[in-house]
Amino acid sequence: MKYTQIFPTVLMTLDALAATAYGFNGDWRRTIYWLAAATLTATVTF
């Protein structure tokens, strides 16, 4: 992993954790939003 990929990886992890938290609460719109944000970050970074 390159040094420049550390922050995006942390950001993707936080996005996935936010999606998990909203998923447990049953808020599917925000769950999908945060999963899409993690996917977008992964697409741009890698």
Biopython code that builds the backbone (N, CA, C, O; Angstrom):
import numpy as np
from Bio.PDB.StructureBuilder import StructureBuilder

atoms = [
    (1, "MET", "N", (0.846, -1.174, 0.000)),
    (1, "MET", "CA", (0.000, 0.000, 0.000)),
    (1, "MET", "C", (0.891, 1.236, 0.000)),
    (1, "MET", "O", (1.841, 1.342, 0.775)),
    (2, "LYS", "N", (0.564, 2.149, -0.873)),
    (2, "LYS", "CA", (1.311, 3.384, -0.938)),
    (2, "LYS", "C", (0.914, 4.313, 0.218)),
    (2, "LYS", "O", (-0.172, 4.201, 0.787)),
    (3, "TYR", "N", (1.809, 5.207, 0.533)),
    (3, "TYR", "CA", (1.551, 6.175, 1.597)),
    (3, "TYR", "C", (0.329, 7.035, 1.279)),
    (3, "TYR", "O", (-0.410, 7.418, 2.187)),
    (4, "THR", "N", (0.109, 7.340, 0.001)),
    (4, "THR", "CA", (-1.011, 8.197, -0.399)),
    (4, "THR", "C", (-2.349, 7.474, -0.349)),
    (4, "THR", "O", (-3.390, 8.108, -0.520)),
    (5, "GLN", "N", (-2.352, 6.177, -0.121)),
    (5, "GLN", "CA", (-3.603, 5.422, -0.062)),
    (5, "GLN", "C", (-4.073, 5.159, 1.363)),
    (5, "GLN", "O", (-5.108, 4.524, 1.563)),
    (6, "ILE", "N", (-3.337, 5.631, 2.341)),
    (6, "ILE", "CA", (-3.712, 5.382, 3.730)),
    (6, "ILE", "C", (-4.987, 6.129, 4.099)),
    (6, "ILE", "O", (-5.920, 5.527, 4.630)),
    (7, "PHE", "N", (-5.042, 7.421, 3.827)),
    (7, "PHE", "CA", (-6.229, 8.195, 4.185)),
    (7, "PHE", "C", (-7.489, 7.694, 3.479)),
    (7, "PHE", "O", (-8.515, 7.530, 4.138)),
    (8, "PRO", "N", (-7.458, 7.445, 2.170)),
    (8, "PRO", "CA", (-8.668, 6.906, 1.533)),
    (8, "PRO", "C", (-9.104, 5.560, 2.108)),
    (8, "PRO", "O", (-10.299, 5.273, 2.173)),
    (9, "THR", "N", (-8.151, 4.738, 2.522)),
    (9, "THR", "CA", (-8.502, 3.454, 3.125)),
    (9, "THR", "C", (-9.200, 3.650, 4.466)),
    (9, "THR", "O", (-10.173, 2.962, 4.776)),
    (10, "VAL", "N", (-8.701, 4.582, 5.249)),
    (10, "VAL", "CA", (-9.349, 4.906, 6.523)),
    (10, "VAL", "C", (-10.745, 5.463, 6.266)),
    (10, "VAL", "O", (-11.693, 5.120, 6.972)),
    (11, "LEU", "N", (-10.871, 6.308, 5.270)),
    (11, "LEU", "CA", (-12.168, 6.888, 4.924)),
    (11, "LEU", "C", (-13.155, 5.813, 4.480)),
    (11, "LEU", "O", (-14.321, 5.851, 4.871)),
    (12, "MET", "N", (-12.710, 4.865, 3.676)),
    (12, "MET", "CA", (-13.590, 3.773, 3.243)),
    (12, "MET", "C", (-14.034, 2.923, 4.430)),
    (12, "MET", "O", (-15.177, 2.469, 4.484)),
    (13, "THR", "N", (-13.130, 2.713, 5.373)),
    (13, "THR", "CA", (-13.474, 1.946, 6.568)),
    (13, "THR", "C", (-14.534, 2.671, 7.389)),
    (13, "THR", "O", (-15.490, 2.055, 7.860)),
    (14, "LEU", "N", (-14.364, 3.968, 7.558)),
    (14, "LEU", "CA", (-15.353, 4.747, 8.308)),
    (14, "LEU", "C", (-16.693, 4.784, 7.586)),
    (14, "LEU", "O", (-17.742, 4.728, 8.227)),
    (15, "ASP", "N", (-16.670, 4.876, 6.257)),
    (15, "ASP", "CA", (-17.916, 4.840, 5.484)),
    (15, "ASP", "C", (-18.638, 3.512, 5.676)),
    (15, "ASP", "O", (-19.857, 3.481, 5.849)),
    (16, "ALA", "N", (-17.884, 2.419, 5.644)),
    (16, "ALA", "CA", (-18.486, 1.102, 5.828)),
    (16, "ALA", "C", (-19.051, 0.942, 7.240)),
    (16, "ALA", "O", (-20.105, 0.335, 7.427)),
    (17, "LEU", "N", (-18.349, 1.484, 8.224)),
    (17, "LEU", "CA", (-18.860, 1.424, 9.598)),
    (17, "LEU", "C", (-20.125, 2.255, 9.768)),
    (17, "LEU", "O", (-21.041, 1.855, 10.486)),
    (18, "ALA", "N", (-20.178, 3.404, 9.115)),
    (18, "ALA", "CA", (-21.391, 4.216, 9.163)),
    (18, "ALA", "C", (-22.544, 3.475, 8.500)),
    (18, "ALA", "O", (-23.667, 3.499, 9.005)),
    (19, "ALA", "N", (-22.280, 2.816, 7.375)),
    (19, "ALA", "CA", (-23.320, 2.037, 6.697)),
    (19, "ALA", "C", (-23.819, 0.910, 7.597)),
    (19, "ALA", "O", (-25.015, 0.622, 7.630)),
    (20, "THR", "N", (-22.916, 0.281, 8.315)),
    (20, "THR", "CA", (-23.299, -0.799, 9.228)),
    (20, "THR", "C", (-24.186, -0.279, 10.348)),
    (20, "THR", "O", (-25.189, -0.901, 10.697)),
    (21, "ALA", "N", (-23.817, 0.849, 10.901)),
    (21, "ALA", "CA", (-24.613, 1.431, 11.994)),
    (21, "ALA", "C", (-26.016, 1.802, 11.516)),
    (21, "ALA", "O", (-27.000, 1.522, 12.200)),
    (22, "TYR", "N", (-26.106, 2.427, 10.349)),
    (22, "TYR", "CA", (-27.424, 2.779, 9.824)),
    (22, "TYR", "C", (-28.209, 1.531, 9.433)),
    (22, "TYR", "O", (-29.434, 1.508, 9.546)),
    (23, "GLY", "N", (-27.513, 0.499, 8.976)),
    (23, "GLY", "CA", (-28.190, -0.741, 8.624)),
    (23, "GLY", "C", (-28.828, -1.402, 9.834)),
    (23, "GLY", "O", (-29.941, -1.921, 9.746)),
    (24, "PHE", "N", (-28.132, -1.387, 10.960)),
    (24, "PHE", "CA", (-28.701, -1.954, 12.182)),
    (24, "PHE", "C", (-29.908, -1.162, 12.668)),
    (24, "PHE", "O", (-30.801, -1.721, 13.304)),
    (25, "ASN", "N", (-29.943, 0.134, 12.373)),
    (25, "ASN", "CA", (-31.087, 0.962, 12.759)),
    (25, "ASN", "C", (-32.233, 0.860, 11.766)),
    (25, "ASN", "O", (-33.329, 1.351, 12.034)),
    (26, "GLY", "N", (-31.993, 0.227, 10.618)),
    (26, "GLY", "CA", (-33.050, 0.071, 9.625)),
    (26, "GLY", "C", (-33.203, 1.242, 8.683)),
    (26, "GLY", "O", (-34.183, 1.309, 7.942)),
    (27, "ASP", "N", (-32.260, 2.168, 8.690)),
    (27, "ASP", "CA", (-32.308, 3.326, 7.787)),
    (27, "ASP", "C", (-31.579, 2.949, 6.494)),
    (27, "ASP", "O", (-30.381, 3.188, 6.345)),
    (28, "TRP", "N", (-32.336, 2.352, 5.562)),
    (28, "TRP", "CA", (-31.734, 1.775, 4.362)),
    (28, "TRP", "C", (-31.234, 2.823, 3.390)),
    (28, "TRP", "O", (-30.271, 2.582, 2.662)),
    (29, "ARG", "N", (-31.871, 3.979, 3.366)),
    (29, "ARG", "CA", (-31.399, 5.040, 2.459)),
    (29, "ARG", "C", (-30.001, 5.509, 2.835)),
    (29, "ARG", "O", (-29.145, 5.667, 1.964)),
    (30, "ARG", "N", (-29.766, 5.730, 4.102)),
    (30, "ARG", "CA", (-28.429, 6.162, 4.538)),
    (30, "ARG", "C", (-27.418, 5.023, 4.444)),
    (30, "ARG", "O", (-26.237, 5.260, 4.192)),
    (31, "THR", "N", (-27.873, 3.798, 4.646)),
    (31, "THR", "CA", (-26.985, 2.648, 4.476)),
    (31, "THR", "C", (-26.469, 2.591, 3.043)),
    (31, "THR", "O", (-25.268, 2.436, 2.819)),
    (32, "ILE", "N", (-27.364, 2.715, 2.084)),
    (32, "ILE", "CA", (-26.977, 2.698, 0.674)),
    (32, "ILE", "C", (-26.092, 3.887, 0.344)),
    (32, "ILE", "O", (-25.138, 3.754, -0.421)),
    (33, "TYR", "N", (-26.395, 5.042, 0.908)),
    (33, "TYR", "CA", (-25.581, 6.234, 0.668)),
    (33, "TYR", "C", (-24.131, 6.002, 1.098)),
    (33, "TYR", "O", (-23.204, 6.288, 0.340)),
    (34, "TRP", "N", (-23.936, 5.485, 2.311)),
    (34, "TRP", "CA", (-22.580, 5.301, 2.817)),
    (34, "TRP", "C", (-21.843, 4.182, 2.099)),
    (34, "TRP", "O", (-20.625, 4.250, 1.933)),
    (35, "LEU", "N", (-22.567, 3.153, 1.672)),
    (35, "LEU", "CA", (-21.932, 2.116, 0.868)),
    (35, "LEU", "C", (-21.506, 2.663, -0.494)),
    (35, "LEU", "O", (-20.444, 2.313, -1.010)),
    (36, "ALA", "N", (-22.339, 3.518, -1.064)),
    (36, "ALA", "CA", (-21.983, 4.151, -2.343)),
    (36, "ALA", "C", (-20.779, 5.066, -2.169)),
    (36, "ALA", "O", (-19.915, 5.123, -3.043)),
    (37, "ALA", "N", (-20.714, 5.780, -1.055)),
    (37, "ALA", "CA", (-19.569, 6.653, -0.797)),
    (37, "ALA", "C", (-18.274, 5.833, -0.670)),
    (37, "ALA", "O", (-17.232, 6.237, -1.186)),
    (38, "ALA", "N", (-18.341, 4.710, -0.001)),
    (38, "ALA", "CA", (-17.164, 3.841, 0.128)),
    (38, "ALA", "C", (-16.760, 3.284, -1.223)),
    (38, "ALA", "O", (-15.572, 3.201, -1.535)),
    (39, "THR", "N", (-17.742, 2.901, -2.025)),
    (39, "THR", "CA", (-17.459, 2.372, -3.358)),
    (39, "THR", "C", (-16.842, 3.425, -4.247)),
    (39, "THR", "O", (-15.895, 3.139, -4.979)),
    (40, "LEU", "N", (-17.356, 4.624, -4.198)),
    (40, "LEU", "CA", (-16.816, 5.716, -5.005)),
    (40, "LEU", "C", (-15.368, 6.020, -4.607)),
    (40, "LEU", "O", (-14.512, 6.220, -5.470)),
    (41, "THR", "N", (-15.103, 6.054, -3.317)),
    (41, "THR", "CA", (-13.742, 6.296, -2.847)),
    (41, "THR", "C", (-12.800, 5.190, -3.314)),
    (41, "THR", "O", (-11.674, 5.464, -3.728)),
    (42, "ALA", "N", (-13.261, 3.942, -3.247)),
    (42, "ALA", "CA", (-12.436, 2.821, -3.692)),
    (42, "ALA", "C", (-12.181, 2.894, -5.191)),
    (42, "ALA", "O", (-11.077, 2.599, -5.649)),
    (43, "THR", "N", (-13.185, 3.281, -5.946)),
    (43, "THR", "CA", (-13.027, 3.372, -7.397)),
    (43, "THR", "C", (-12.017, 4.443, -7.781)),
    (43, "THR", "O", (-11.205, 4.235, -8.683)),
    (44, "VAL", "N", (-12.060, 5.563, -7.120)),
    (44, "VAL", "CA", (-11.154, 6.655, -7.446)),
    (44, "VAL", "C", (-9.733, 6.356, -6.952)),
    (44, "VAL", "O", (-8.758, 6.709, -7.615)),
    (45, "THR", "N", (-9.620, 5.711, -5.800)),
    (45, "THR", "CA", (-8.308, 5.475, -5.193)),
    (45, "THR", "C", (-7.570, 4.325, -5.850)),
    (45, "THR", "O", (-6.378, 4.436, -6.136)),
    (46, "PHE", "N", (-8.257, 3.230, -6.090)),
    (46, "PHE", "CA", (-7.600, 2.031, -6.605)),
    (46, "PHE", "C", (-7.985, 1.861, -8.036)),
    (46, "PHE", "O", (-7.548, 0.910, -8.683)),
]
sb = StructureBuilder()
sb.init_structure("model")
sb.init_model(0)
sb.init_chain("A")
sb.init_seg("    ")
for serial, (resi, resn, name, xyz) in enumerate(atoms, 1):
    if name == "N":
        sb.init_residue(resn, " ", resi, " ")
    sb.init_atom(name, np.array(xyz, "f"), 0.0, 1.0, " ", f" {name:<3s}", serial, name[0])
structure = sb.get_structure()
